[in-house]
Amino acid sequence: MMAASSHQKLIERLPPVRGRLTETALLAPMTWFRVGGPAEVLFRPADRDDLAAFVAAKPADVPVTVIGVGSNLLVRDGGVPGVVIRLGRGFADITVVPGETPRLVAGAGALDVTVALTARDAGIAGLAFLSGIPGTIGGGLRMNAGAYGRELKDVVESADALDASGAAHRLSLAELGLAYRHSAVPEDWIFVSAMLRGTAGDPAAIAGEMSAIQAQREATQPIRTRTGGSTFANPPGGKAWQLIDRAGCRGLKRGGAMVSEKHCNFLVNLGEATAADIEGLGEEVRRRVHDASGVMLEWEIRRIGLSDDWPHPSRAASRPPQGEDHISAHPEMLADRRASKDEAGSDDGSNTQ
């Protein structure tokens, strides 16, 4: 349970900022699942200097959680203790770097698709895959996001980050230690920007590649629903969605949450799910897959916060209606069905920081 000091609120212990501090800020509207409890305090830094000064001056015992656009994120119903930092406009700049090798610098808050569009307009090829990742550059660095055969590690030259004391570091590709859905950078460091490289290309050809990616996403993923994107990482040598399908989980429900019938590595909020519904459904999928195949799937969606309710008036007011607390599945979904060949090629790498 989150318990504020009886003597002093957390927000009163925090240093002054040029950005915005908000107490008991609702996080559900900031996530694609549209569920979850509030942040004890939400901080929207004005820019890199504002963020660095805050990190350096905040009390050492105050936990910090960084988020971006909330695309690959599940906020638990009890809310998030400490300070949640959301990187916004002050971290969204994208600059094309002059030189023989096509490069651009993108802020950690820049949308992946906006980076892809900027690269297209500048005639920089090799970054079109970012248009298929619904997240930010910062989140992509944290998990080495990827889709359609490419990953961030294929295009990153370096990244700038702040450590837990607010000191700035420039990290080379080797220092980032990027691997499948993994970065070796300490969890308490905050990415602020990245240098990306590509190759010279034709804007029209790049636009065609991006259109093909968008068409494939539309055809194979439930992108117009309340979803957190790809739920589980692919196990070595396999595909998560295939294991989920073979375990009979397509269409499986818990309360207001369901395993997507369109792509079964996506969980969706049918409209009145709680975070507990979604996480509980995911754990049930993991159990069934393990029982059927011996493989224990690993969560790709980032889960933050506390499961217990935070007894604050705004928390209760913001809670979505409760769905039925049970697991069910459409009878027709329990049959072993052959998925479309398009789904087999889909590997969304949505991300958030």
C-alpha positions as CSV (number, residue, x, y, z in Angstrom):
1,M,0.0,0.0,0.0
2,M,1.2,3.5,-0.7
3,A,1.2,5.5,2.5
4,A,2.1,9.2,2.6
5,S,4.0,10.5,5.6
6,S,1.7,11.7,8.3
7,H,3.9,14.7,8.7
8,Q,4.7,15.7,5.1
9,K,3.3,14.9,1.7
10,L,5.7,13.6,-0.9
11,I,5.2,16.6,-3.2
12,E,6.3,18.9,-0.4
13,R,9.6,17.0,-0.2
14,L,10.5,17.4,-3.8
15,P,12.8,20.1,-5.2
16,P,11.5,23.0,-7.3
17,V,11.2,22.4,-11.0
18,R,10.5,24.4,-14.2
19,G,8.2,21.7,-15.5
20,R,5.1,20.5,-13.8
21,L,4.5,18.4,-10.6
22,T,1.0,16.9,-10.1
23,E,-0.1,15.1,-7.0
24,T,-2.3,11.9,-7.3
25,A,-2.2,12.1,-11.1
26,L,-4.4,9.7,-13.1
27,L,-2.2,7.4,-15.2
28,A,-4.9,5.3,-17.0
29,P,-5.6,8.0,-19.6
30,M,-1.9,8.0,-20.4
31,T,-1.7,4.3,-21.3
32,W,-3.1,2.4,-24.2
33,F,-4.8,-0.1,-22.0
34,R,-6.7,2.8,-20.2
35,V,-6.4,1.1,-16.8
36,G,-4.5,1.5,-13.6
37,G,-4.2,3.6,-10.5
38,P,-2.6,7.1,-10.1
39,A,0.9,8.3,-9.7
40,E,1.6,9.5,-6.2
41,V,3.3,12.4,-8.0
42,L,3.7,12.9,-11.7
43,F,6.6,15.0,-13.0
44,R,6.7,16.4,-16.5
45,P,10.2,17.9,-16.9
46,A,10.6,21.0,-19.1
47,D,13.8,19.7,-20.7
48,R,16.9,17.7,-20.0
49,D,18.4,20.3,-17.6
50,D,15.2,20.4,-15.6
51,L,15.2,16.6,-15.4
52,A,18.8,16.4,-14.4
53,A,18.4,19.0,-11.7
54,F,15.4,17.2,-10.3
55,V,17.1,13.7,-10.2
56,A,20.1,15.2,-8.5
57,A,18.1,17.0,-5.8
58,K,15.3,14.7,-5.0
59,P,15.4,12.7,-1.7
60,A,17.3,9.5,-2.2
61,D,14.5,7.4,-0.7
62,V,12.0,8.5,-3.3
63,P,11.5,5.9,-6.1
64,V,11.3,7.1,-9.7
65,T,9.5,5.5,-12.6
66,V,9.8,6.8,-16.2
67,I,7.1,6.4,-18.8
68,G,6.6,7.6,-22.3
69,V,3.3,7.3,-24.3
70,G,2.2,4.2,-22.4
71,S,1.9,1.9,-25.4
72,N,3.6,-1.2,-23.9
73,L,2.8,-0.5,-20.3
74,L,0.4,-1.9,-17.7
75,V,-0.2,0.3,-14.6
76,R,-1.5,-1.8,-11.7
77,D,-4.7,-0.8,-10.0
78,G,-3.0,0.3,-6.7
79,G,-1.1,3.0,-8.5
80,V,2.6,3.9,-8.5
81,P,4.4,5.1,-5.4
82,G,7.0,7.8,-5.6
83,V,7.5,10.0,-8.7
84,V,6.4,9.0,-12.2
85,I,8.3,11.0,-14.8
86,R,6.7,11.4,-18.2
87,L,9.0,12.7,-20.9
88,G,7.0,14.9,-23.2
89,R,7.6,17.8,-25.7
90,G,10.9,18.8,-24.2
91,F,12.3,15.4,-25.2
92,A,10.6,15.0,-28.6
93,D,13.0,17.0,-30.8
94,I,14.4,15.2,-33.9
95,T,17.4,16.7,-35.8
96,V,18.9,15.5,-39.0
97,V,22.7,15.6,-38.7
98,P,24.6,16.9,-41.8
99,G,27.4,14.7,-43.0
100,E,28.4,11.8,-45.4
101,T,26.7,9.2,-43.2
102,P,22.9,9.8,-42.9
103,R,22.2,10.4,-39.2
104,L,19.6,12.0,-36.9
105,V,19.3,12.7,-33.2
106,A,16.0,11.9,-31.6
107,G,14.9,12.8,-28.1
108,A,13.8,10.0,-25.8
109,G,10.2,11.3,-26.0
110,A,10.1,11.3,-29.8
111,L,7.5,8.9,-31.2
112,D,9.1,6.1,-33.2
113,V,6.7,6.8,-36.1
114,T,7.7,10.5,-36.1
115,V,11.3,9.5,-36.3
116,A,10.5,7.3,-39.3
117,L,8.6,10.1,-41.0
118,T,11.5,12.5,-40.4
119,A,14.0,10.0,-41.8
120,R,11.7,9.4,-44.9
121,D,11.5,13.2,-45.6
122,A,15.3,13.5,-45.3
123,G,16.0,10.5,-47.6
124,I,17.4,8.3,-44.8
125,A,16.7,4.7,-45.4
126,G,16.8,1.9,-42.8
127,L,14.5,3.4,-40.2
128,A,11.2,2.7,-41.8
129,F,10.6,-0.3,-39.4
130,L,10.2,2.3,-36.6
131,S,6.8,3.3,-38.1
132,G,5.5,-0.1,-37.0
133,I,6.5,0.3,-33.4
134,P,3.9,2.3,-31.3
135,G,6.2,3.8,-28.7
136,T,9.1,6.3,-28.1
137,I,12.8,6.2,-28.7
138,G,13.5,6.1,-24.9
139,G,11.3,3.0,-24.4
140,G,12.8,1.5,-27.5
141,L,16.3,1.9,-26.1
142,R,15.3,0.3,-22.8
143,M,14.0,-2.9,-24.4
144,N,15.8,-2.8,-27.8
145,A,12.4,-2.6,-29.5
146,G,12.1,-4.1,-32.9
147,A,9.7,-5.2,-35.6
148,Y,9.7,-6.5,-39.2
149,G,13.1,-8.0,-39.0
150,R,15.0,-5.1,-37.4
151,E,15.8,-3.8,-33.9
152,L,17.1,-0.5,-32.4
153,K,20.5,-2.1,-32.1
154,D,20.7,-2.2,-35.9
155,V,20.5,1.6,-36.2
156,V,21.7,3.1,-32.9
157,E,25.2,4.7,-32.8
158,S,25.0,6.1,-29.3
159,A,22.6,7.2,-26.6
160,D,22.6,9.9,-23.9
161,A,21.3,9.0,-20.5
162,L,21.2,10.4,-16.9
163,D,22.3,8.2,-14.1
164,A,20.7,8.1,-10.7
165,S,22.6,11.1,-9.5
166,G,21.6,13.2,-12.5
167,A,25.0,13.0,-14.2
168,A,25.0,12.8,-18.0
169,H,26.6,9.9,-19.9
170,R,27.0,9.2,-23.6
171,L,26.9,5.5,-24.2
172,S,28.2,3.7,-27.3
173,L,26.4,0.9,-28.9
174,A,28.6,-1.6,-27.2
175,E,28.0,0.1,-23.8
176,L,24.3,-0.1,-24.3
177,G,24.5,-3.9,-24.4
178,L,21.4,-4.3,-26.6
179,A,20.1,-7.8,-27.1
180,Y,16.6,-9.3,-27.8
181,R,14.2,-7.1,-25.8
182,H,17.0,-6.2,-23.4
183,S,19.4,-3.4,-22.6
184,A,22.4,-3.6,-20.2
185,V,22.0,0.0,-19.0
186,P,21.1,0.2,-15.3
187,E,17.3,0.4,-14.6
188,D,17.6,3.6,-12.7
189,W,19.2,5.5,-15.6
190,I,17.0,7.6,-17.8
191,F,17.5,7.8,-21.5
192,V,17.2,11.3,-22.9
193,S,18.2,11.0,-26.6
194,A,19.8,8.7,-29.2
195,M,21.9,9.1,-32.4
196,L,20.5,6.9,-35.1
197,R,22.2,6.1,-38.5
198,G,20.8,5.0,-41.8
199,T,21.8,4.9,-45.4
200,A,21.0,7.3,-48.3
201,G,17.6,6.4,-49.8
202,D,14.8,7.6,-52.0
203,P,11.9,9.2,-50.0
204,A,9.3,7.7,-52.3
205,A,10.7,4.2,-51.8
206,I,10.9,4.7,-48.1
207,A,7.3,5.9,-48.1
208,G,6.3,2.7,-49.9
209,E,8.0,0.6,-47.3
210,M,6.3,2.4,-44.5
211,S,2.9,2.0,-46.2
212,A,3.5,-1.8,-46.5
213,I,4.3,-2.0,-42.8
214,Q,1.2,-0.1,-41.9
215,A,-1.0,-2.3,-44.1
216,Q,0.5,-5.4,-42.4
217,R,-0.1,-4.0,-39.0
218,E,-3.7,-3.2,-39.9
219,A,-4.3,-6.7,-41.3
220,T,-2.7,-8.7,-38.5
221,Q,-2.9,-6.7,-35.2
222,P,-5.8,-5.3,-33.1
223,I,-4.3,-1.8,-33.3
224,R,-7.6,0.0,-33.0
225,T,-8.4,-1.5,-29.6
226,R,-7.3,-0.8,-26.1
227,T,-4.2,-3.0,-26.2
228,G,-0.6,-2.9,-24.9
229,G,0.9,-4.3,-28.0
230,S,3.0,-7.5,-28.0
231,T,2.5,-9.1,-24.6
232,F,5.1,-11.8,-24.4
233,A,8.6,-12.0,-25.8
234,N,9.3,-14.7,-28.3
235,P,11.1,-17.6,-26.7
236,P,14.4,-18.8,-28.3
237,G,13.6,-20.5,-31.6
238,G,9.9,-19.9,-31.4
239,K,7.0,-17.6,-31.7
240,A,4.9,-16.6,-28.6
241,W,1.7,-16.3,-30.5
242,Q,2.0,-19.9,-31.9
243,L,2.5,-21.3,-28.4
244,I,-0.5,-19.3,-27.1
245,D,-2.7,-20.5,-30.0
246,R,-1.7,-24.1,-29.5
247,A,-2.5,-23.9,-25.8
248,G,-6.1,-22.9,-26.7
249,C,-5.9,-19.4,-25.4
250,R,-7.2,-17.4,-28.4
251,G,-10.3,-15.6,-27.3
252,L,-9.6,-16.4,-23.6
253,K,-11.3,-13.9,-21.2
254,R,-10.9,-12.7,-17.7
255,G,-13.3,-10.1,-16.6
256,G,-13.1,-7.3,-19.1
257,A,-9.8,-8.5,-20.7
258,M,-9.4,-10.9,-23.6
259,V,-6.7,-12.5,-25.6
260,S,-7.2,-11.0,-29.1
261,E,-8.8,-13.2,-31.7
262,K,-6.9,-11.4,-34.4
263,H,-3.4,-11.8,-32.9
264,C,-3.2,-13.9,-29.8
265,N,0.0,-12.3,-28.4
266,F,-2.1,-9.2,-27.8
267,L,-4.3,-8.7,-24.7
268,V,-7.2,-6.3,-25.1
269,N,-9.3,-4.3,-22.8
270,L,-12.9,-4.8,-23.9
271,G,-14.0,-1.6,-22.2
272,E,-14.3,-2.3,-18.5
273,A,-11.2,-4.3,-17.6
274,T,-9.0,-3.6,-14.6
275,A,-5.3,-4.0,-14.6
276,A,-5.8,-7.1,-12.4
277,D,-8.0,-8.6,-15.1
278,I,-5.3,-8.0,-17.7
279,E,-2.4,-9.2,-15.7
280,G,-4.3,-12.1,-14.3
281,L,-5.3,-13.1,-17.9
282,G,-1.6,-12.9,-18.9
283,E,-0.6,-15.1,-16.1
284,E,-3.3,-17.7,-17.0
285,V,-1.9,-17.7,-20.6
286,R,1.6,-18.3,-19.3
287,R,0.4,-21.2,-17.1
288,R,-1.5,-22.8,-20.0
289,V,1.3,-22.4,-22.4
290,H,3.7,-23.9,-19.9
291,D,1.4,-26.8,-19.3
292,A,1.0,-27.4,-23.0
293,S,4.6,-26.9,-24.2
294,G,6.9,-26.7,-21.2
295,V,7.8,-23.1,-22.2
296,M,7.3,-20.3,-19.7
297,L,6.7,-17.1,-21.6
298,E,8.3,-13.9,-20.4
299,W,6.4,-10.7,-20.2
300,E,7.3,-8.1,-22.8
301,I,4.7,-5.6,-21.5
302,R,6.2,-3.5,-18.7
303,R,4.1,-3.8,-15.5
304,I,4.5,-1.1,-12.8
305,G,2.9,-0.1,-9.6
306,L,1.1,-1.9,-6.7
307,S,-1.7,-4.5,-7.0
308,D,-3.3,-3.3,-3.7
309,D,-5.7,-0.4,-3.9
310,W,-4.4,3.0,-2.8
311,P,-7.2,4.3,-0.5
312,H,-7.4,7.8,-2.0
313,P,-10.7,9.5,-3.0
314,S,-9.6,10.1,-6.6
315,R,-8.4,6.5,-6.9
316,A,-11.9,5.2,-6.1
317,A,-13.5,7.7,-8.4
318,S,-11.3,6.8,-11.3
319,R,-11.7,3.0,-11.0
320,P,-13.4,1.4,-14.0
321,P,-16.4,-0.9,-13.5
322,Q,-15.5,-4.3,-12.3
323,G,-15.8,-7.2,-14.7
324,E,-16.6,-10.8,-13.8
325,D,-13.6,-12.3,-12.0
326,H,-13.3,-15.6,-13.9
327,I,-11.6,-17.1,-16.9
328,S,-13.7,-18.0,-19.9
329,A,-13.2,-18.7,-23.6
330,H,-15.4,-18.8,-26.6
331,P,-16.2,-22.4,-27.3
332,E,-15.2,-22.0,-31.0
333,M,-11.9,-20.6,-29.8
334,L,-10.9,-23.7,-27.9
335,A,-10.6,-25.7,-31.1
336,D,-7.2,-25.9,-32.7
337,R,-7.5,-23.4,-35.5
338,R,-5.0,-22.5,-38.1
339,A,-4.0,-18.8,-37.8
340,S,-3.5,-16.7,-40.9
341,K,-0.1,-16.8,-42.5
342,D,0.1,-13.0,-42.0
343,E,0.1,-13.5,-38.2
344,A,3.1,-15.7,-38.4
345,G,5.2,-12.9,-39.8
346,S,4.0,-10.3,-37.3
347,D,6.3,-9.4,-34.4
348,D,5.3,-6.1,-33.0
349,G,7.8,-4.4,-30.8
350,S,5.7,-1.8,-29.2
351,N,7.5,0.0,-26.3
352,T,7.4,2.6,-23.6
353,Q,9.8,4.2,-21.3
